[in-house]
Amino acid sequence: MSGNDSYTVALLHCDGSNGSTTFTDTSKSAHAFTAAGSAQISTAQSKFGGASGNVNSTLDYISSADSTDWNLGGAGAGDYTIDFWIRFTGLAGSQYLIGAENALETNGWLFYLATATNQLTLYQGGASSFVSWTPSVNTWYHSAVQRSGGTVTA
């Protein structure tokens, strides 16, 4: 399952050896991603390919350098889709899923689960969109947010 086409700007399968901190972008953009905290590849759980990314605390994340590829907001921004599989091991506090936080008020964005209100939230350029969601722990979910013709859905 590649999902890689001319529009794909980041594609991380999170394959690899258990404990590896290498997250390879197989898209045409080939962005470099860096693990922080104890973020790593884990073979304990997987949806595809025998491994997955494990970021299980507020200090764990993977990041990439600023890029115009992460610029989803602002006037004239085009259509996009962000999708991924996620499995929660706990549901305390907000669960930040993916985002571009530089200049968050203007063109940054953040996709997260607000567990206190059971809302999947897209915060983009000072505005928020909500979808009610109450996930369970230890269950794989396909999550996606899409903008088409100026309308955002999750």
DSSP file with accessible surface (Angstrom, degrees, kcal/mol):
  #  RESIDUE AA STRUCTURE BP1 BP2  ACC     N-H-->O    O-->H-N    N-H-->O    O-->H-N    TCO  KAPPA ALPHA  PHI   PSI    X-CA   Y-CA   Z-CA
    1    1 A M              0   0  166      0, 0.0    47,-0.0     0, 0.0     0, 0.0   0.000 360.0 360.0 360.0 101.9    0.0    0.0    0.0
    2    2 A S        -     0   0   75      2,-0.1     3,-0.1     1,-0.0    24,-0.1   0.917 360.0-172.1 -96.1 -50.4    2.0    3.0   -1.2
    3    3 A G        +     0   0   59      1,-0.2     2,-0.6     8,-0.0    -1,-0.0   0.692  38.5 143.1  66.2  13.5   -0.5    5.9   -1.6
    4    4 A N        +     0   0   59      3,-0.1     2,-0.2    23,-0.1    -1,-0.2  -0.791  14.7 143.4 -96.2 116.8    2.4    7.8   -3.2
    5    5 A D    >   -     0   0   88     -2,-0.6     3,-1.3    -3,-0.1    23,-0.4  -0.757  67.0 -77.5-136.8-173.0    1.6   10.0   -6.1
    6    6 A S  T 3  S+     0   0   82      1,-0.3    -2,-0.0    -2,-0.2    21,-0.0   0.688 128.1  51.9 -67.2 -16.3    2.7   13.4   -7.5
    7    7 A Y  T 3  S+     0   0  196     21,-0.0     2,-0.4     2,-0.0    -1,-0.3   0.591  82.6 105.1 -93.0 -13.9    0.6   15.2   -4.8
    8    8 A T    <   +     0   0   24     -3,-1.3    20,-0.6     1,-0.2    21,-0.4  -0.567  39.3 174.5 -73.9 123.4    2.0   13.3   -1.8
    9    9 A V        +     0   0   44     -2,-0.4    22,-0.3     1,-0.3     2,-0.3   0.522  69.7  20.2-109.4  -8.4    4.5   15.5    0.1
   10   10 A A        +     0   0   36     20,-0.1     2,-0.3    19,-0.1    -1,-0.3  -0.907  58.5 173.4-157.8 133.1    5.2   13.2    3.1
   11   11 A L        +     0   0   32     -2,-0.3    15,-2.8    -3,-0.1     2,-0.6  -0.882   4.4 176.9-144.8 104.9    4.7    9.5    3.4
   12   12 A L  B     +A   25   0A  46     -2,-0.3    13,-0.1    13,-0.2    11,-0.0  -0.943  11.6 177.8-115.0 110.2    5.9    7.7    6.5
   13   13 A H        -     0   0   70     -2,-0.6    35,-0.2    11,-0.6    38,-0.2   0.658  35.1-138.9 -81.4 -17.4    5.2    4.0    6.7
   14   14 A C        +     0   0   27     10,-0.4    28,-0.3     1,-0.2     2,-0.2   0.862  47.1 154.3  58.5  37.3    7.1    3.8   10.1
   15   15 A D        +     0   0   81      9,-0.2     2,-0.3    26,-0.1     9,-0.3  -0.544  17.1  84.6 -85.7 160.4    8.7    0.5    9.0
   16   16 A G  S    S-     0   0   42     33,-0.3     2,-0.2    -2,-0.2     3,-0.1  -0.866  75.0 -30.7 142.5-171.7   12.0   -0.7   10.4
   17   17 A S  S >  S-     0   0   92     -2,-0.3     3,-2.3     1,-0.1    24,-0.3  -0.484  71.3 -90.1 -80.3 147.4   13.7   -2.4   13.3
   18   18 A N  T 3  S+     0   0  101      1,-0.3    24,-0.2    -2,-0.2    -1,-0.1  -0.299 114.3  16.8 -56.1 130.0   12.3   -2.3   16.8
   19   19 A G  T 3  S+     0   0   33     22,-2.9    -1,-0.3     1,-0.3    23,-0.1   0.320  89.5 142.6  87.6  -6.8   13.8    0.7   18.7
   20   20 A S    <   -     0   0   34     -3,-2.3    21,-3.0    21,-0.2    -1,-0.3  -0.342  40.7-159.1 -65.5 145.3   14.9    2.4   15.5
   21   21 A T        +     0   0   87     19,-0.2     2,-0.6    -3,-0.1    14,-0.5   0.140  57.7 113.3-109.4  19.4   14.6    6.2   15.5
   22   22 A T        -     0   0   87     12,-0.1     2,-0.6    -7,-0.0    12,-0.1  -0.838  42.5-176.3 -96.0 117.1   14.7    6.5   11.7
   23   23 A F        -     0   0    8     -2,-0.6    10,-0.6    10,-0.5     2,-0.4  -0.941  15.2-155.6-113.6 105.6   11.5    7.7   10.2
   24   24 A T  B     -B   32   0B  87     -2,-0.6     2,-0.7    -9,-0.3   -11,-0.6  -0.707   8.9-147.4 -93.3 128.6   11.8    7.6    6.4
   25   25 A D  B     -A   12   0A  10      6,-0.6   -13,-0.2    -2,-0.4    -2,-0.0  -0.835  13.5-175.8 -90.4 113.4    9.7    9.8    4.1
   26   26 A T        +     0   0   66    -15,-2.8    -1,-0.1    -2,-0.7   -14,-0.1   0.280  47.5 109.2 -96.6  12.8    9.2    7.8    0.9
   27   27 A S  S >  S-     0   0    8    -16,-0.3     3,-0.8     4,-0.1   -18,-0.1  -0.290  90.0 -98.9 -76.8 172.6    7.4   10.6   -0.9
   28   28 A K  T 3  S+     0   0  128    -20,-0.6   -19,-0.1   -23,-0.4    -1,-0.1   0.795 124.5  58.5 -61.9 -25.4    8.9   12.6   -3.8
   29   29 A S  T 3  S-     0   0   39    -21,-0.4    -1,-0.2     2,-0.0   -20,-0.1   0.788  85.3-161.0 -76.2 -29.0    9.8   15.3   -1.3
   30   30 A A    <   -     0   0   68     -3,-0.8   -20,-0.1     1,-0.1    -2,-0.1   0.884  14.6-167.5  47.1  50.9   11.9   12.9    0.9
   31   31 A H        -     0   0   31    -22,-0.3    -6,-0.6     1,-0.1     2,-0.5  -0.366  20.8-119.1 -63.6 146.0   11.7   15.2    4.0
   32   32 A A  B     -B   24   0B  79     -8,-0.1    33,-0.5    -2,-0.0     2,-0.4  -0.756  29.8-162.7 -87.2 129.5   14.1   14.4    6.8
   33   33 A F  E     -C   64   0C  38    -10,-0.6   -10,-0.5    -2,-0.5     2,-0.4  -0.921   1.8-155.9-114.8 142.0   12.3   13.5   10.1
   34   34 A T  E     -C   63   0C  90     29,-2.8    29,-2.2    -2,-0.4     2,-0.3  -0.959  12.6-132.3-120.8 134.1   13.9   13.5   13.5
   35   35 A A  E     -C   62   0C  27    -14,-0.5     2,-0.3    -2,-0.4    27,-0.2  -0.616  23.3-169.0 -83.2 141.8   12.7   11.6   16.5
   36   36 A A  E >   -C   61   0C  22     25,-2.6     3,-1.7    -2,-0.3    25,-1.3  -0.936  55.4  -2.3-128.4 156.1   12.5   13.4   19.9
   37   37 A G  T 3  S-     0   0   66     -2,-0.3    23,-0.2     1,-0.2    -2,-0.0  -0.466 129.6 -33.4  64.2-134.0   12.0   12.0   23.4
   38   38 A S  T 3  S+     0   0   58     -2,-0.2    -1,-0.2     2,-0.1    22,-0.1   0.091  91.0 146.2-107.1  24.6   11.5    8.3   23.2
   39   39 A A    <   +     0   0    1     -3,-1.7     2,-0.3    22,-0.2    16,-0.2  -0.390  24.6 141.8 -59.6 133.3    9.8    8.3   19.8
   40   40 A Q  E     -D   54   0D  62     14,-1.7    14,-3.2    -2,-0.1     2,-0.3  -0.979  55.4 -81.8-163.3 169.5   10.8    5.2   17.9
   41   41 A I  E     -D   53   0D   0    -21,-3.0   -22,-2.9    -2,-0.3     2,-0.4  -0.640  45.2-164.7 -78.8 138.3    9.8    2.4   15.6
   42   42 A S  E     -D   52   0D  13     10,-2.9    10,-2.0    -2,-0.3     3,-0.2  -0.994  25.3-168.6-129.6 136.8    8.0   -0.5   17.4
   43   43 A T  S    S+     0   0   72     -2,-0.4     3,-0.1     8,-0.2    -1,-0.1   0.358  76.3  87.8 -98.6   3.8    7.3   -4.0   16.3
   44   44 A A  S    S+     0   0   77      1,-0.2     2,-0.3     8,-0.1    -1,-0.1   0.838 101.5  18.1 -70.1 -32.9    4.9   -4.6   19.2
   45   45 A Q  S    S+     0   0   78     -3,-0.2     2,-0.3     7,-0.1    -1,-0.2  -0.994  71.0 163.0-137.1 143.6    2.0   -3.2   17.3
   46   46 A S        -     0   0   46     -2,-0.3     6,-0.2     1,-0.1     3,-0.1  -0.981  30.7-166.5-157.8 151.0    1.4   -2.6   13.6
   47   47 A K  S    S+     0   0   89      4,-0.4     2,-0.3     1,-0.4    -1,-0.1   0.716  88.5   9.2 -98.9 -36.4   -1.4   -2.0   11.1
   48   48 A F  S >  S+     0   0   91      3,-0.5     3,-1.1   -35,-0.2    -1,-0.4  -0.990 124.2  11.9-140.6 148.0    0.8   -2.6    8.1
   49   49 A G  T 3  S-     0   0   68     -2,-0.3   -33,-0.3     1,-0.2     3,-0.1   0.510 108.5 -79.9  71.1   3.8    4.3   -4.0    7.5
   50   50 A G  T 3  S+     0   0   42      1,-0.2     2,-0.3   -35,-0.1    -1,-0.2   0.513 107.5  61.5  86.2   2.0    5.1   -5.3   10.9
   51   51 A A    <   -     0   0    5     -3,-1.1    -3,-0.5   -38,-0.2    -4,-0.4  -0.967  53.7-172.4-151.8 167.1    6.0   -2.1   12.6
   52   52 A S  E     -D   42   0D  16    -10,-2.0   -10,-2.9    -2,-0.3     2,-0.4  -0.963  36.8 -88.9-153.4 166.9    4.6    1.3   13.6
   53   53 A G  E     -D   41   0D  32     -2,-0.3     2,-0.6   -12,-0.2   -12,-0.2  -0.678  36.7-154.5 -80.6 135.0    5.7    4.6   15.0
   54   54 A N  E     +D   40   0D  49    -14,-3.2   -14,-1.7    -2,-0.4     2,-0.4  -0.929  28.6 155.5-117.4 106.5    5.5    4.7   18.8
   55   55 A V        +     0   0   76     -2,-0.6   -16,-0.1   -16,-0.2     7,-0.1  -0.871  11.8 159.7-127.6  93.0    5.1    8.2   20.3
   56   56 A N        +     0   0   91     -2,-0.4     2,-0.3   -18,-0.1    -1,-0.1   0.178  48.4  47.7-113.3  18.7    3.5    7.5   23.7
   57   57 A S  S >  S-     0   0   56      3,-0.1     3,-1.5     1,-0.0   -19,-0.0  -0.960  86.1-102.1-147.7 170.7    4.1   10.5   25.9
   58   58 A T  T 3  S+     0   0  140     -2,-0.3    -1,-0.0     1,-0.3   -21,-0.0   0.686 121.3  53.5 -67.7 -15.1    3.8   14.3   25.8
   59   59 A L  T 3  S+     0   0  126      2,-0.0     2,-0.4   -23,-0.0    -1,-0.3   0.472  92.3  89.8 -97.1  -3.5    7.6   14.5   25.2
   60   60 A D    <   +     0   0   14     -3,-1.5     2,-0.3   -23,-0.2   -23,-0.2  -0.805  49.2 125.4 -97.7 133.7    7.7   12.1   22.2
   61   61 A Y  E     -C   36   0C 129    -25,-1.3   -25,-2.6    -2,-0.4     2,-0.4  -0.969  46.9-125.8-167.6 167.7    7.3   13.4   18.7
   62   62 A I  E     -C   35   0C  51     -2,-0.3     2,-0.3   -27,-0.2   -27,-0.2  -0.950  31.3-173.4-120.5 147.5    8.9   13.4   15.3
   63   63 A S  E     -C   34   0C  51    -29,-2.2   -29,-2.8    -2,-0.4     2,-0.3  -0.929  14.8-160.0-138.6 163.4    9.6   16.6   13.4
   64   64 A S  E     -C   33   0C  29     -2,-0.3   -31,-0.1   -31,-0.2     3,-0.1  -0.961  36.7 -89.9-138.7 155.3   10.8   17.9   10.1
   65   65 A A        -     0   0   76    -33,-0.5    -1,-0.0    -2,-0.3   -34,-0.0  -0.182  60.1 -77.7 -61.3 157.0   12.2   21.3    9.1
   66   66 A D        +     0   0  121      3,-0.1     2,-0.3     2,-0.0    -1,-0.1  -0.231  60.3 169.7 -53.7 144.4    9.9   24.0    8.0
   67   67 A S    >   -     0   0   35     -3,-0.1     3,-1.7     1,-0.1     4,-0.2  -0.983  49.1-121.3-155.8 148.4    8.7   23.6    4.4
   68   68 A T  G >  S+     0   0  117     -2,-0.3     3,-1.5     1,-0.3    -1,-0.1   0.740 109.2  75.2 -63.9 -18.4    6.1   25.2    2.2
   69   69 A D  G 3  S+     0   0   46      1,-0.3    -1,-0.3   -60,-0.1   -60,-0.1   0.770  92.7  52.1 -62.2 -25.4    4.7   21.6    2.0
   70   70 A W  G <  S+     0   0   46     -3,-1.7     2,-1.3     1,-0.1    -1,-0.3   0.477  81.6 105.6 -90.3  -1.5    3.3   22.2    5.6
   71   71 A N    <   +     0   0   76     -3,-1.5    37,-0.1    -4,-0.2    -1,-0.1  -0.616  32.6 147.8 -82.4  91.4    1.6   25.4    4.6
   72   72 A L        +     0   0   23     -2,-1.3    -1,-0.2    35,-0.6    36,-0.1   0.672  51.7  62.6 -99.1 -21.1   -2.1   24.4    4.5
   73   73 A G        +     0   0   10     34,-0.9    34,-0.1    -3,-0.2     5,-0.1  -0.256  65.9  66.0 -98.1-175.4   -3.8   27.6    5.6
   74   74 A G  S >  S-     0   0   48     32,-0.2     3,-1.6    34,-0.1    33,-0.1  -0.011  88.1 -38.5  91.6 165.8   -4.0   31.1    4.4
   75   75 A A  T 3  S+     0   0  113      1,-0.2     3,-0.1    -2,-0.0    -2,-0.0  -0.339 125.7  16.1 -63.3 138.6   -5.6   32.8    1.4
   76   76 A G  T 3  S+     0   0   86      1,-0.2    -1,-0.2    -2,-0.0    -2,-0.1   0.494  84.8 151.7  79.2   2.9   -5.3   30.9   -1.9
   77   77 A A    <   -     0   0   35     -3,-1.6    -1,-0.2     1,-0.1    -5,-0.1  -0.398  36.1-135.1 -67.3 144.7   -4.4   27.6   -0.2
   78   78 A G        -     0   0   49      1,-0.2    -1,-0.1    -3,-0.1     2,-0.1  -0.090  29.6 -65.1 -91.2-170.8   -5.4   24.6   -2.2
   79   79 A D        +     0   0  106     67,-0.0     2,-0.3    70,-0.0    69,-0.2  -0.374  55.8 172.0 -72.4 153.4   -7.1   21.3   -1.4
   80   80 A Y  E     -E  147   0E  27     67,-1.7    67,-2.7    -3,-0.1     2,-0.4  -0.986  24.2-152.1-156.5 162.4   -5.4   18.7    0.8
   81   81 A T  E     -E  146   0E  78     -2,-0.3     2,-0.5    65,-0.2    65,-0.2  -0.992   6.7-171.9-137.2 132.8   -5.8   15.4    2.6
   82   82 A I  E     +E  145   0E  23     63,-2.7    63,-2.2    -2,-0.4     2,-0.4  -0.997  20.3 165.7-120.0 120.1   -3.9   14.3    5.7
   83   83 A D  E     +E  144   0E  87     -2,-0.5     2,-0.3    61,-0.2    61,-0.2  -0.992   4.8 147.0-140.6 152.1   -4.5   10.7    6.7
   84   84 A F  E     -E  143   0E  43     59,-2.3    59,-3.2    -2,-0.4     2,-0.4  -0.974  41.3-107.3-165.5 164.7   -3.0    8.2    9.0
   85   85 A W  E     -E  142   0E  85     -2,-0.3     2,-0.3    57,-0.2    57,-0.2  -0.869  36.9-175.9-101.7 142.1   -3.7    5.2   11.2
   86   86 A I  E     -E  141   0E  31     55,-2.6    55,-2.6    -2,-0.4     2,-0.4  -0.992  16.7-168.5-142.0 146.7   -3.5    5.7   15.0
   87   87 A R  E     -E  140   0E  57     -2,-0.3     2,-0.3    53,-0.2    53,-0.2  -0.977  17.1-147.3-136.2 118.1   -3.8    3.5   18.0
   88   88 A F        -     0   0    7     51,-0.6    50,-3.2    48,-0.5    51,-0.3  -0.693  16.1-174.6 -87.8 138.0   -4.1    5.1   21.5
   89   89 A T  S    S+     0   0   92     -2,-0.3     2,-0.3     1,-0.3    -1,-0.1   0.505  80.4   8.2-102.2  -9.2   -2.7    3.3   24.6
   90   90 A G        -     0   0   32     46,-0.1    -1,-0.3     2,-0.1    48,-0.0  -0.964  57.2-151.3-162.1 158.8   -4.2    6.0   26.9
   91   91 A L        +     0   0   56     -2,-0.3     2,-0.4    -3,-0.1     4,-0.1  -0.057  45.9 132.2-131.4  35.4   -6.6    8.8   26.6
   92   92 A A        -     0   0   87      2,-0.1    -2,-0.1    23,-0.0    23,-0.0  -0.713  68.5 -11.8 -88.5 135.3   -5.6   11.3   29.3
   93   93 A G  S    S-     0   0   47     -2,-0.4    22,-0.4     2,-0.1     2,-0.2   0.027 110.0 -33.1  70.0 179.0   -5.3   15.0   28.2
   94   94 A S        -     0   0   53     20,-0.2     2,-0.7    21,-0.1    20,-0.2  -0.501  56.4-143.8 -71.7 142.6   -5.2   16.3   24.7
   95   95 A Q  E     -G  113   0F  52     18,-2.8    18,-2.6    -2,-0.2     2,-0.5  -0.910   9.5-151.2-111.8 102.7   -3.6   13.9   22.1
   96   96 A Y  E     +G  112   0F 153     -2,-0.7    16,-0.2    16,-0.2     3,-0.1  -0.650  18.6 176.5 -77.2 125.6   -1.7   15.9   19.5
   97   97 A L  E     -     0   0F  35     14,-2.3     2,-0.3    -2,-0.5    15,-0.2   0.890  55.8 -25.4 -99.6 -51.1   -1.7   13.9   16.3
   98   98 A I  E     +G  111   0F  70     13,-1.7    13,-3.1   -16,-0.0    -1,-0.4  -0.969  68.2 139.2-163.4 150.0    0.0   16.0   13.6
   99   99 A G  E     -G  110   0F  36     -2,-0.3     2,-0.4    11,-0.2    11,-0.2  -0.987  45.6-119.8-178.9 171.2    0.6   19.7   12.9
  100  100 A A  E     -G  109   0F  19      9,-2.4     9,-2.2    -2,-0.3   -28,-0.1  -0.939  30.2-179.2-128.4 103.6    2.8   22.5   11.7
  101  101 A E    >   +     0   0  128     -2,-0.4     3,-1.3     7,-0.2     7,-0.2   0.607  41.5 109.4 -91.0 -13.3    3.2   24.9   14.6
  102  102 A N  T 3  S-     0   0   95      1,-0.3     5,-0.2     2,-0.1     7,-0.1  -0.451  99.9  -0.1 -63.5 134.1    5.3   27.7   13.2
  103  103 A A  T >>>S+     0   0   59     -2,-0.1     3,-1.8     4,-0.1     5,-1.8   0.907  83.2 175.3  53.9  44.4    3.3   30.8   12.8
  104  104 A L  T <45S+     0   0   39     -3,-1.3    21,-0.7     1,-0.3    22,-0.4   0.833  71.3  57.1 -53.5 -33.4    0.2   28.9   14.1
  105  105 A E  T 345S+     0   0  125     20,-0.2    -1,-0.3    -4,-0.1    -2,-0.1   0.755 119.3  27.2 -72.5 -21.4   -2.0   32.0   14.1
  106  106 A T  T <45S-     0   0   93     -3,-1.8   -32,-0.2    20,-0.1    -2,-0.2   0.858 142.5 -12.5-107.6 -59.1   -1.4   32.6   10.4
  107  107 A N  T  <5S+     0   0   48     -4,-1.7   -34,-0.9    -5,-0.2   -35,-0.6   0.363 101.9 105.0-130.6   6.4   -0.6   29.5    8.4
  108  108 A G      < -     0   0    1     -5,-1.8    17,-1.6    -7,-0.2     2,-0.3  -0.306  46.6-167.8 -80.9 171.1    0.1   26.8   11.0
  109  109 A W  E     -GH 100 124F  12     -9,-2.2    -9,-2.4    15,-0.2     2,-0.3  -0.988  13.0-161.4-157.1 158.9   -2.3   24.0   11.9
  110  110 A L  E     -GH  99 123F  18     13,-2.3    13,-3.1    -2,-0.3     2,-0.5  -0.967   4.4-161.2-150.2 128.0   -2.8   21.3   14.5
  111  111 A F  E     +GH  98 122F   0    -13,-3.1   -14,-2.3    -2,-0.3   -13,-1.7  -0.960  33.8 149.5-111.0 118.4   -4.9   18.2   14.3
  112  112 A Y  E     -GH  96 121F  44      9,-2.7     9,-3.7    -2,-0.5     2,-0.6  -0.972  47.9-116.2-149.4 162.6   -5.6   16.8   17.8
  113  113 A L  E     -GH  95 120F   1    -18,-2.6   -18,-2.8    -2,-0.3     2,-1.1  -0.922  20.6-154.8-102.3 117.7   -8.1   14.9   20.0
  114  114 A A  E >>> - H   0 119F  12      5,-3.2     5,-1.8    -2,-0.6     4,-0.9  -0.821  11.7-173.2 -90.3  97.6   -9.4   16.9   22.8
  115  115 A T  T 345S+     0   0   27     -2,-1.1    -1,-0.2   -22,-0.4   -21,-0.1   0.794  76.9  63.9 -69.1 -25.9  -10.3   14.1   25.2
  116  116 A A  T 345S+     0   0   99      1,-0.2    -1,-0.2    -3,-0.1    -2,-0.0   0.848 120.0  24.0 -65.6 -31.0  -12.0   16.4   27.8
  117  117 A T  T <45S-     0   0   80     -3,-0.7    -1,-0.2     2,-0.2    -2,-0.2   0.363 104.0-123.1-113.6   1.4  -14.7   17.2   25.2
  118  118 A N  T  <5 +     0   0   67     -4,-0.9    15,-2.8     1,-0.2     2,-0.4   0.929  63.4 141.7  53.5  50.7  -14.4   14.1   23.0
  119  119 A Q  E   < -HI 114 132F  54     -5,-1.8    -5,-3.2    13,-0.3     2,-0.6  -0.985  52.5-143.2-127.6 130.3  -13.7   16.2   19.9
  120  120 A L  E     -HI 113 131F  14     11,-3.5    11,-1.8    -2,-0.4     2,-0.4  -0.803  37.5-162.7 -83.0 123.4  -11.4   15.6   17.0
  121  121 A T  E     -HI 112 130F   0     -9,-3.7    -9,-2.7    -2,-0.6     2,-0.6  -0.930  27.2-164.9-124.2 134.9  -10.1   19.1   16.3
  122  122 A L  E     -HI 111 129F   6      7,-2.3     7,-2.2    -2,-0.4     2,-0.6  -0.978  13.5-168.1-111.9 114.0   -8.4   20.9   13.4
  123  123 A Y  E     +HI 110 128F  46    -13,-3.1   -13,-2.3    -2,-0.6     2,-0.4  -0.923  16.7 167.3-101.7 121.6   -7.0   24.2   14.6
  124  124 A Q  E >   -HI 109 127F  28      3,-3.3     3,-1.7    -2,-0.6   -15,-0.2  -0.947  59.4 -23.1-144.7 118.5   -6.0   26.3   11.5
  125  125 A G  T 3  S-     0   0   34    -17,-1.6   -20,-0.2   -21,-0.7     3,-0.1   0.837 126.8 -43.6  56.2  39.1   -5.0   29.9   11.3
  126  126 A G  T 3  S+     0   0   42    -22,-0.4     2,-0.3     1,-0.3    -1,-0.3   0.413 122.5  92.6  90.5  -3.7   -6.9   31.0   14.4
  127  127 A A  E <   -I  124   0F  63     -3,-1.7    -3,-3.3   -22,-0.0     2,-0.4  -0.891  58.4-148.5-123.2 155.8  -10.1   29.0   13.7
  128  128 A S  E     -I  123   0F  48     -2,-0.3     2,-0.4    -5,-0.2    -5,-0.2  -0.940   5.3-161.3-125.5 147.3  -11.1   25.5   14.8
  129  129 A S  E     -I  122   0F  57     -7,-2.2    -7,-2.3    -2,-0.4     2,-0.4  -0.972  18.3-158.9-120.9 140.6  -13.3   22.7   13.3
  130  130 A F  E     -I  121   0F 110     -2,-0.4     2,-0.4    -9,-0.2    -9,-0.2  -0.931  18.2-179.1-125.8 146.8  -14.7   20.0   15.5
  131  131 A V  E     -I  120   0F  57    -11,-1.8   -11,-3.5    -2,-0.4     2,-0.2  -0.991  35.0-118.0-136.3 130.2  -16.0   16.5   15.0
  132  132 A S  E     +I  119   0F 102     -2,-0.4     2,-0.3   -13,-0.2   -13,-0.3  -0.486  45.2 160.4 -67.9 136.7  -17.3   14.5   18.0
  133  133 A W        -     0   0   52    -15,-2.8    -2,-0.1    -2,-0.2   -16,-0.0  -0.921  27.3-174.3-160.7 131.9  -15.3   11.3   18.6
  134  134 A T        -     0   0   95     -2,-0.3    -2,-0.0   -14,-0.0   -19,-0.0  -0.803  22.2-171.0-127.1  87.2  -14.7    9.0   21.5
  135  135 A P        -     0   0    7      0, 0.0     2,-0.3     0, 0.0    -2,-0.0  -0.320  15.3-129.9 -75.3 163.9  -12.1    6.5   20.6
  136  136 A S    >   -     0   0   68      1,-0.1     3,-0.7     3,-0.0   -48,-0.5  -0.779  26.3-103.9-106.2 156.2  -11.2    3.4   22.6
  137  137 A V  T 3  S+     0   0   62     -2,-0.3   -48,-0.2     1,-0.2     3,-0.1  -0.398 100.2  23.8 -75.4 156.5   -7.7    2.4   23.7
  138  138 A N  T 3  S+     0   0   91    -50,-3.2     2,-0.4     1,-0.2    -1,-0.2   0.769  96.2 114.5  60.2  31.7   -5.9   -0.5   21.9
  139  139 A T    <   -     0   0   58     -3,-0.7   -51,-0.6   -51,-0.3     2,-0.3  -0.999  65.2-126.5-130.7 132.9   -8.0   -0.1   18.7
  140  140 A W  E     -E   87   0E  61     -2,-0.4     2,-0.4   -53,-0.2   -53,-0.2  -0.638  29.7-173.7 -79.8 136.4   -6.6    1.0   15.3
  141  141 A Y  E     -E   86   0E  49    -55,-2.6   -55,-2.6    -2,-0.3     2,-0.6  -0.987  23.8-136.3-129.7 140.6   -8.4    4.0   13.7
  142  142 A H  E     -E   85   0E  96     -2,-0.4     2,-0.4   -57,-0.2   -57,-0.2  -0.848  29.9-170.1 -92.0 121.8   -8.0    5.6   10.3
  143  143 A S  E     +E   84   0E   5    -59,-3.2   -59,-2.3    -2,-0.6     2,-0.3  -0.925  10.1 167.0-115.3 141.6   -8.0    9.3   10.8
  144  144 A A  E     -E   83   0E  31     -2,-0.4     2,-0.4   -61,-0.2   -61,-0.2  -0.997  21.1-167.4-153.0 147.9   -8.3   11.9    8.1
  145  145 A V  E     -E   82   0E   1    -63,-2.2   -63,-2.7    -2,-0.3     2,-0.4  -0.992  19.5-177.1-131.6 138.8   -8.9   15.6    7.5
  146  146 A Q  E     -EF  81 153E  88      7,-2.9     7,-2.8    -2,-0.4     2,-0.5  -0.997  19.3-158.3-141.0 140.4   -9.5   17.0    4.0
  147  147 A R  E     +EF  80 152E  26    -67,-2.7   -67,-1.7    -2,-0.4     2,-0.4  -0.990  19.4 169.5-116.6 127.5  -10.1   20.3    2.4
  148  148 A S  E >  S- F   0 151E  68      3,-2.3     3,-1.8    -2,-0.5    -2,-0.0  -0.979  71.9 -13.1-137.7 119.9  -11.9   20.3   -0.9
  149  149 A G  T 3  S-     0   0   69     -2,-0.4     3,-0.1     1,-0.3    -1,-0.1   0.804 129.3 -53.4  60.7  29.6  -13.1   23.5   -2.5
  150  150 A G  T 3  S+     0   0   59      1,-0.2     2,-0.5   -73,-0.1    -1,-0.3   0.357 113.0 116.7  89.9  -6.9  -12.6   25.4    0.7
  151  151 A T  E <   -F  148   0E  93     -3,-1.8    -3,-2.3     2,-0.0     2,-0.5  -0.860  51.7-152.8 -99.7 127.2  -14.7   23.0    2.9
  152  152 A V  E     +F  147   0E  43     -2,-0.5     2,-0.3    -5,-0.2    -5,-0.2  -0.849  17.7 174.5-101.4 132.4  -12.8   21.1    5.6
  153  153 A T  E      F  146   0E  76     -7,-2.8    -7,-2.9    -2,-0.5   -22,-0.1  -0.953 360.0 360.0-131.7 153.5  -14.1   17.7    6.8
  154  154 A A              0   0   60     -2,-0.3    -9,-0.2    -9,-0.2   -24,-0.0  -0.940 360.0 360.0-131.4 360.0  -12.7   15.2    9.2
